Amino acid sequence: MTESNDWVPAGIDVTVPSSARVYDYFLGGAHNFAVDRALAEQIAAMTPNIGETMRSNRVFLRRAVRYLAAQGVRQFLDIGSGIPTAGNVHEIALEAAPGARVVYVDIDPVAVEHSRAILAGVDGTGVILADMRDVDRVLAEAEKLGLDLTQPVAVLLAGVLHFVPDSDGPQSLVAALGAAVAPGSHLLISHATADGQPPEVIEAQRLSGRTGTEIVLRSAAEITAYFRGFDLVEPGLVFIPQWRPDPSDPVDEHPERVGAYAGIGRKP
């Protein structure tokens, strides 16, 4: 059966896998093609926990958005958002804090096209097609969509910084975002790591390069450095399942298996 691609913007080669669509597949979404599923299955065959890792990251993001809303945050800038399927930031934020504003940013035109279709008619949301490395543009476009940078903003970098190579200066990018937001703002980061990981993770990293967005695994110390200028909230930078799990969550005796850290910092 031929897959329909009527929604794909002109110029997008659907024979090349997309990291956003691979991620969507692992989350159980419907916005992916056979080429994305094939790569996802190849990665999963080598690292069986990869799907669990991605789902754990999404569950963490939901917990974190509820936490941020409880802290009084009413503005969310989700950079590297992918495709906002069910249960994403805008749904959680608007449920927890009616009137909240959520702006999604992604570099993938297919992810952005889907986002605009999903969010059509949803008040308080907006979508930007931009490269996070162009911080000035991201912030300018976010302001056009209603974010007030003189008021606290939650900058969400969930599973995106590991796609930025060292040569692009990820620390300076995060620092620029941090400098632009008001005191009381928060910085959320989740990031893949090799800490505690078996050798096959490195091979899966090599495969990720086929999407054009190779994953860079970083240590806890390297990831913690991104929070310079922010005070890490408890429990600090930890493996994803350890970040404020809900009482109903099953206890994970090996949280390192997810291969990713998470943390939130507050700008004093």
C-alpha positions in Angstrom: 0.0 0.0 0.0 1.3 3.4 -1.0 1.5 5.9 1.9 -0.2 9.2 1.5 2.2 12.2 1.6 -0.2 14.9 0.6 0.6 16.8 3.7 4.4 17.0 3.0 5.7 20.4 2.0 7.2 20.7 -1.5 10.9 19.9 -1.7 10.9 17.4 1.2 12.4 14.0 0.2 10.3 11.4 2.0 12.8 8.7 1.0 15.3 10.1 3.5 14.6 9.3 7.2 13.7 12.3 9.5 14.8 12.3 13.1 11.4 14.0 14.1 9.5 11.2 12.3 11.7 8.5 13.8 11.0 9.9 17.3 7.3 10.1 16.4 7.4 6.4 15.5 9.0 5.4 18.8 6.3 7.4 20.7 3.6 5.5 18.9 2.6 8.4 16.6 1.2 8.2 13.0 3.4 10.9 11.4 6.1 8.7 9.9 7.0 6.8 6.8 8.3 3.3 6.0 11.9 4.7 5.7 11.6 6.2 9.2 10.2 3.0 10.7 13.0 0.9 9.0 15.7 3.0 10.6 13.9 3.0 13.9 13.7 -0.7 13.9 17.4 -1.0 13.0 18.3 1.2 15.9 16.0 -0.6 18.2 17.5 -4.0 17.2 20.8 -2.8 18.4 19.6 -0.9 21.5 16.4 -2.4 22.7 15.9 0.3 25.3 15.8 3.2 22.8 12.0 3.2 22.6 11.8 3.2 26.4 14.3 6.1 26.5 12.3 8.2 24.1 9.0 7.5 25.9 10.6 8.1 29.3 11.8 11.5 28.0 8.3 12.4 26.9 6.9 11.3 30.3 9.6 13.5 32.0 8.6 16.4 29.9 5.0 16.1 31.0 5.9 15.9 34.6 8.2 18.9 34.2 5.6 21.0 32.5 3.2 20.4 35.4 5.9 21.3 37.8 6.7 24.5 35.9 3.1 25.5 35.8 2.9 24.9 39.6 5.8 27.4 39.9 3.8 30.0 38.2 5.3 29.7 34.7 2.8 30.7 32.0 5.1 30.9 29.0 6.8 27.9 27.3 9.4 28.0 24.5 9.8 24.4 23.3 12.9 24.2 21.1 13.4 21.1 19.0 9.9 20.2 19.7 9.4 17.6 16.9 5.8 16.7 16.2 3.4 17.8 19.1 1.3 14.6 19.2 -1.2 13.9 22.0 -0.1 14.8 25.5 2.5 17.3 24.4 3.5 20.6 26.1 0.5 22.7 25.0 -2.0 20.2 26.3 -0.3 19.8 29.7 0.3 23.5 30.1 -3.1 24.6 29.1 -4.7 22.0 31.4 -2.5 23.0 34.3 -2.5 26.7 33.7 -5.4 28.0 31.4 -4.2 31.0 29.5 -0.6 29.7 29.2 1.2 30.4 25.9 3.3 27.7 24.2 5.6 28.3 21.2 7.1 25.3 19.4 10.4 25.6 17.4 11.8 23.0 15.1 14.2 22.9 12.2 12.4 20.1 10.4 9.9 21.5 7.8 7.9 18.2 8.0 7.6 18.5 11.8 6.6 22.1 11.6 4.0 21.4 8.9 2.5 18.7 11.1 2.6 21.0 14.1 0.7 23.8 12.3 -2.0 21.3 11.2 -2.3 19.8 14.7 -2.4 23.2 16.4 -4.8 25.0 14.0 -7.4 26.7 16.1 -5.7 26.0 19.4 -5.5 29.3 21.3 -2.2 30.2 23.0 0.0 28.2 20.7 2.4 29.0 17.8 5.0 27.3 15.7 8.3 28.5 14.3 10.5 26.9 11.6 14.0 27.8 12.7 17.4 26.5 13.6 18.0 26.7 17.3 21.6 27.9 16.5 20.0 31.1 15.2 19.0 32.3 18.7 18.2 35.9 17.7 15.7 34.7 15.1 14.1 32.2 17.5 13.6 34.8 20.1 12.4 37.5 17.7 9.9 35.1 16.1 8.7 33.9 19.6 8.0 37.5 20.6 6.0 38.0 17.4 3.9 35.0 18.5 3.2 36.6 21.9 5.9 35.5 24.2 6.9 38.4 26.6 10.6 38.0 27.4 10.3 40.5 30.2 8.3 37.9 32.1 9.4 34.4 33.2 9.7 31.8 30.4 10.3 28.1 30.5 12.9 27.3 27.9 12.5 23.6 27.0 15.5 21.8 25.5 14.2 18.3 25.7 16.3 15.8 23.7 17.7 18.5 21.4 21.2 19.6 22.6 22.6 16.2 21.8 22.0 17.0 18.1 24.2 20.1 18.3 27.9 19.2 17.7 30.6 20.8 19.8 31.8 22.7 16.8 28.5 24.7 16.9 29.1 25.8 20.5 26.1 24.5 22.3 27.1 26.1 25.6 27.1 29.5 24.0 23.7 28.9 22.5 22.2 27.9 25.8 24.0 30.9 27.5 22.4 33.2 24.9 18.9 31.8 25.6 19.5 32.2 29.3 20.7 35.7 29.0 17.6 36.7 27.0 15.0 35.5 29.5 13.8 37.3 32.7 14.6 36.3 36.3 12.3 33.6 37.4 12.6 31.8 34.1 13.4 28.1 33.9 15.7 26.0 31.7 14.8 22.4 31.1 17.3 20.0 29.6 17.3 16.3 28.8 20.3 14.9 27.0 21.7 11.6 25.9 24.8 10.3 27.6 27.3 7.4 27.4 27.5 7.3 31.2 26.8 3.8 32.3 26.0 2.7 28.7 27.1 -0.5 26.9 29.1 -0.3 23.7 26.2 -0.8 21.3 25.0 2.7 22.2 27.9 4.1 20.3 26.9 2.1 17.2 23.4 3.4 17.5 24.9 6.9 17.7 26.6 6.2 14.3 23.2 5.1 12.8 21.6 8.3 14.0 23.8 10.1 11.5 21.7 8.7 8.7 19.0 11.2 9.6 21.3 14.1 9.2 21.2 14.8 12.9 23.9 12.6 14.6 23.6 12.3 18.3 26.5 13.6 20.5 26.6 11.7 23.8 27.8 14.0 26.7 28.7 13.4 30.3 26.9 14.6 33.4 29.6 17.2 34.0 29.3 18.5 30.4 25.5 18.7 30.7 25.6 20.3 34.1 27.7 23.1 32.6 24.8 24.2 30.4 23.0 25.3 33.6 25.5 28.0 34.3 23.5 31.1 35.5 20.6 28.9 36.7 20.1 27.2 40.0 19.4 23.5 39.6 16.1 22.5 41.4 16.0 19.3 43.3 16.9 16.6 42.6 19.5 18.2 40.3 20.7 16.5 37.1 19.7 12.8 37.3 18.8 10.0 35.0 15.4 10.8 33.5 13.3 8.3 35.6 14.8 9.8 38.8 13.5 13.4 38.1 10.6 13.8 40.5 8.8 10.6 39.5 5.1 10.4 40.3 4.2 8.3 43.3 2.4 5.9 41.0 5.4 5.4 38.7 7.1 2.0 39.0 10.4 2.1 40.8 13.2 1.7 38.2 16.1 -0.1 39.8 18.4 0.7 36.7 17.5 4.3 35.7 20.8 4.5 33.8 19.4 2.2 31.2 17.5 5.1 29.6 20.9 6.6 28.7 19.8 10.2 29.3 20.0 12.8 32.0 17.4 15.4 32.8 17.3 18.6 35.0 15.6 21.9 35.4 17.3 25.2 36.5 15.7 28.5 37.7 17.2 31.8 36.8 17.6 33.8 40.0 
